[in-house]
């Protein structure tokens, strides 16, 4: 992303868990090694052990700092809703940004090489599809910031996803014609005041989706800027990235409604 993304501090993570997470109940988690080509990746799987039989699966793609606590908590939250969730590791096992400069380089590498980005996301999707708890015919992908960009590219690649959800992600792509490959539905949850995704980019995305006849939705949240779902983004919208509790809550509900359109 062209922005200052954030990693959850322990205090912010604790606040997030108290405010946003449903009761975990029987939620179980495990780290899962998988590969994309010759790159070893380490994802994070979450599921509710009290749910029997196969259930829809959701890939969760992290922000530009790499897989960390924030995406893992979102996976747990999805598991508590009855999904099997897999937090992807786009950068590779042990590769995490130490600061925003490194995050920019890591994210830039993948945004500049869409075949690599799409392949890395597809590897996570395929790993989830093989899990015995997941129904491979009912798979979704959601992502935050860099992850939002990633799940849109996963859809543009023609991956077998029932739907993708981008939270405050970038919308631009190198070849808008690739939207013809989208097989599922698309939901974009966007801060109306996000300074990092200009109106021209929004308009181009909408045109791209319309021309490809994609079943898409886009929801704008008044006053919300970039990273509006992440408590660690701070509270000052003037910085371009800030948490917005109302937009966070509303966007999560919009995602839940979107996912629920695929019968269990």
C-alpha positions as CSV (number, residue, x, y, z in Angstrom):
1,X,0.0,0.0,0.0
2,X,1.0,3.6,-0.5
3,X,0.5,4.3,3.2
4,X,1.7,4.0,6.7
5,X,0.3,0.6,7.8
6,X,0.5,-0.5,11.4
7,X,1.2,-3.5,13.6
8,X,-0.8,-4.1,16.7
9,X,1.0,-3.4,20.0
10,X,0.1,-5.7,22.8
11,X,-2.1,-3.1,24.4
12,X,-4.0,-2.4,21.2
13,X,-4.3,-6.1,20.6
14,X,-5.8,-6.5,24.0
15,X,-8.3,-3.7,23.4
16,X,-9.2,-5.3,20.0
17,X,-9.8,-8.7,21.6
18,X,-12.1,-7.2,24.3
19,X,-14.1,-5.0,22.0
20,X,-14.3,-6.9,18.8
21,X,-13.9,-10.7,19.4
22,X,-16.9,-12.9,20.1
23,X,-16.4,-15.5,22.9
24,X,-13.9,-17.9,21.5
25,X,-15.6,-21.0,23.0
26,X,-14.1,-24.1,21.3
27,X,-11.9,-22.2,18.8
28,X,-8.7,-24.0,18.1
29,X,-5.6,-22.8,16.3
30,X,-2.5,-24.2,14.6
31,X,0.4,-23.0,12.6
32,X,0.6,-24.6,9.1
33,X,3.6,-24.8,6.9
34,X,3.0,-24.7,3.2
35,X,4.9,-23.9,0.0
36,X,4.6,-21.7,-3.0
37,X,7.2,-22.9,-5.5
38,X,10.4,-23.0,-3.5
39,X,9.2,-20.6,-0.8
40,X,8.2,-22.0,2.6
41,X,5.4,-20.1,4.2
42,X,3.8,-20.4,7.6
43,X,0.1,-19.7,7.9
44,X,-2.2,-19.7,10.9
45,X,-5.4,-21.9,10.9
46,X,-8.4,-21.3,13.2
47,X,-11.6,-23.3,13.6
48,X,-14.3,-24.0,16.1
49,X,-13.9,-27.6,17.3
50,X,-17.6,-27.7,18.3
51,X,-18.7,-27.4,14.7
52,X,-19.1,-30.7,12.9
53,X,-18.8,-31.4,9.2
54,X,-17.4,-29.2,6.5
55,X,-17.9,-25.5,6.6
56,X,-17.1,-22.5,4.4
57,X,-13.5,-21.4,4.5
58,X,-12.0,-17.9,4.6
59,X,-8.4,-16.9,3.7
60,X,-7.3,-13.8,5.7
61,X,-4.5,-11.7,4.1
62,X,-2.4,-9.5,6.3
63,X,-1.3,-5.8,6.0
64,X,2.0,-4.8,4.6
65,X,4.0,-5.5,7.8
66,X,3.5,-9.3,7.2
67,X,1.5,-11.9,9.0
68,X,1.1,-10.9,12.6
69,X,-1.3,-10.7,15.5
70,X,-3.9,-8.6,13.8
71,X,-4.7,-11.0,10.9
72,X,-4.5,-14.0,13.4
73,X,-7.1,-12.3,15.6
74,X,-9.4,-11.8,12.6
75,X,-9.0,-15.5,11.8
76,X,-10.0,-16.4,15.3
77,X,-13.0,-14.1,15.0
78,X,-14.1,-15.8,11.8
79,X,-13.7,-19.2,13.4
80,X,-16.0,-18.1,16.2
81,X,-18.6,-17.4,13.6
82,X,-18.4,-21.0,12.3
83,X,-15.9,-20.6,9.4
84,X,-12.5,-22.3,9.1
85,X,-10.1,-19.5,8.6
86,X,-6.6,-19.5,7.4
87,X,-4.3,-16.4,7.8
88,X,-2.0,-16.4,4.8
89,X,1.7,-15.7,4.9
90,X,2.4,-13.8,1.6
91,X,6.0,-12.9,2.4
92,X,7.2,-16.3,3.5
93,X,8.1,-18.0,6.8
94,X,10.1,-15.7,9.1
95,X,9.9,-12.7,6.7
96,X,8.3,-9.8,8.5
97,X,8.9,-6.1,8.2
98,X,10.9,-4.5,11.0
99,X,9.7,-1.0,10.1
100,X,7.6,0.8,7.5
101,X,10.6,1.3,5.1
102,X,11.1,-2.5,4.9
103,X,7.3,-3.0,4.7
104,X,7.2,-0.7,1.7
105,X,10.0,-2.7,0.0
106,X,8.3,-6.1,0.7
107,X,4.8,-4.9,-0.4
108,X,6.3,-3.2,-3.4
109,X,8.0,-6.3,-4.5
110,X,4.7,-8.2,-4.7
111,X,2.7,-5.3,-6.1
112,X,5.3,-5.0,-8.8
113,X,5.1,-8.7,-9.6
114,X,1.4,-9.6,-9.9
115,X,2.0,-13.2,-11.0
116,X,4.0,-13.7,-7.8
117,X,1.4,-12.0,-5.6
118,X,-1.4,-14.0,-7.1
119,X,0.6,-17.3,-6.9
120,X,1.4,-16.7,-3.2
121,X,-2.3,-16.0,-2.4
122,X,-3.4,-19.0,-4.4
123,X,-1.0,-21.2,-2.4
124,X,-2.8,-20.1,0.8
125,X,-6.2,-20.7,-0.8
126,X,-5.2,-24.2,-2.0
127,X,-3.9,-25.0,1.5
128,X,-7.2,-24.1,3.1
129,X,-9.1,-26.1,0.4
130,X,-7.2,-29.2,1.5
131,X,-8.1,-28.9,5.1
132,X,-10.7,-31.6,6.0
133,X,-12.9,-29.1,7.8
134,X,-13.2,-26.8,4.8
135,X,-15.8,-27.1,2.1
136,X,-13.6,-26.4,-1.0
137,X,-16.7,-25.3,-3.0
138,X,-17.4,-22.5,-0.5
139,X,-14.1,-20.5,-0.1
140,X,-13.7,-16.8,0.4
141,X,-10.8,-14.4,0.9
142,X,-10.6,-11.2,2.9
143,X,-7.8,-8.8,3.3
144,X,-6.7,-5.6,5.0
145,X,-4.7,-2.7,3.2
146,X,-2.0,-4.7,1.3
147,X,-4.2,-7.7,1.9
148,X,-7.2,-6.0,0.4
149,X,-5.2,-5.5,-2.8
150,X,-4.1,-9.1,-2.7
151,X,-7.5,-10.6,-2.5
152,X,-8.7,-8.5,-5.4
153,X,-5.7,-9.8,-7.4
154,X,-6.6,-13.3,-6.3
155,X,-10.1,-12.8,-7.7
156,X,-8.7,-11.3,-11.0
157,X,-6.5,-14.4,-11.4
158,X,-9.6,-16.6,-11.8
159,X,-9.1,-18.4,-8.5
160,X,-12.1,-20.5,-7.4
161,X,-13.4,-18.2,-4.7
162,X,-17.1,-17.6,-3.9
163,X,-16.2,-14.0,-3.0
164,X,-13.5,-11.6,-1.8
165,X,-13.7,-8.7,0.6
166,X,-11.2,-5.8,0.6
167,X,-11.0,-3.7,3.7
168,X,-9.3,-0.3,3.0
169,X,-7.2,-1.9,0.2
170,X,-5.8,-0.5,-3.0
171,X,-8.0,-0.9,-6.0
172,X,-5.6,-0.4,-9.0
173,X,-4.3,-3.2,-11.1
174,X,-2.0,-3.5,-14.1
175,X,-4.5,-4.9,-16.5
176,X,-8.2,-4.1,-15.9
177,X,-9.2,-6.7,-18.5
178,X,-8.2,-9.4,-16.0
179,X,-11.5,-8.7,-14.2
180,X,-13.1,-11.0,-16.8
181,X,-11.6,-13.9,-14.9
182,X,-13.4,-13.1,-11.6
183,X,-15.6,-16.1,-10.7
184,X,-17.2,-15.0,-7.5
185,X,-18.6,-11.8,-5.9
186,X,-16.6,-8.8,-4.8
187,X,-17.1,-6.5,-1.8
188,X,-15.0,-3.4,-1.2
189,X,-15.2,-1.7,2.2
190,X,-13.7,1.7,1.8
191,X,-13.0,4.9,3.8
192,X,-14.7,7.8,2.0
193,X,-11.8,10.0,3.2
194,X,-8.9,7.6,2.4
195,X,-6.2,9.8,1.0
196,X,-4.2,6.9,-0.4
197,X,-6.8,5.7,-2.8
198,X,-7.8,8.7,-5.0
199,X,-11.2,9.2,-6.6
200,X,-9.8,8.3,-10.0
201,X,-8.6,4.9,-8.7
202,X,-12.1,4.3,-7.3
203,X,-13.8,5.3,-10.5
204,X,-11.4,3.1,-12.6
205,X,-12.1,0.1,-10.3
206,X,-15.9,0.6,-10.7
207,X,-15.6,0.8,-14.4
208,X,-13.4,-2.3,-14.5
209,X,-15.9,-4.3,-12.5
210,X,-18.9,-3.1,-14.6
211,X,-17.2,-3.8,-17.9
212,X,-16.4,-7.3,-16.8
213,X,-20.0,-7.7,-15.4
214,X,-18.7,-8.7,-12.0
215,X,-21.2,-9.0,-9.1
216,X,-19.7,-6.3,-7.0
217,X,-20.5,-4.0,-4.1
218,X,-18.7,-1.0,-2.7
219,X,-19.5,0.6,0.7
220,X,-18.1,3.9,1.7
221,X,-17.7,5.0,5.4
222,X,-18.0,8.8,5.9
223,X,-14.9,10.4,7.4
224,X,-13.0,7.1,7.6
225,X,-9.4,7.1,6.3
226,X,-7.0,4.3,5.7
227,X,-6.6,1.4,8.2
228,X,-10.0,2.2,9.7
229,X,-10.4,-1.3,11.1
230,X,-7.1,-1.4,13.1
231,X,-7.0,0.1,16.6
232,X,-3.3,0.4,16.4
233,X,-3.6,3.0,13.6
234,X,-4.3,5.7,16.2
235,X,-7.1,8.2,16.3
236,X,-5.9,11.1,14.2
237,X,-7.5,11.0,10.7
238,X,-5.2,13.9,9.6
239,X,-2.3,11.4,9.4
240,X,-4.1,9.5,6.6
241,X,-4.5,6.3,8.6
242,X,-6.6,6.1,11.7
243,X,-9.0,3.7,13.5
244,X,-12.7,4.4,13.2
245,X,-14.7,2.2,15.6
246,X,-18.0,2.9,13.8
247,X,-16.6,2.0,10.4
248,X,-14.9,-1.0,11.8
249,X,-18.1,-2.3,13.3
250,X,-20.2,-1.5,10.2
251,X,-17.7,-3.0,7.8
252,X,-17.5,-6.3,9.8
253,X,-21.3,-6.5,9.7
254,X,-21.2,-5.9,5.9
255,X,-18.7,-8.7,5.5
256,X,-20.8,-11.1,7.6
257,X,-23.8,-10.4,5.4
258,X,-21.8,-10.9,2.3
259,X,-20.4,-14.2,3.4
260,X,-23.8,-15.4,4.6
261,X,-25.2,-15.2,1.0
262,X,-23.5,-18.6,0.3
263,X,-25.6,-21.2,2.1
264,X,-23.9,-23.3,4.8
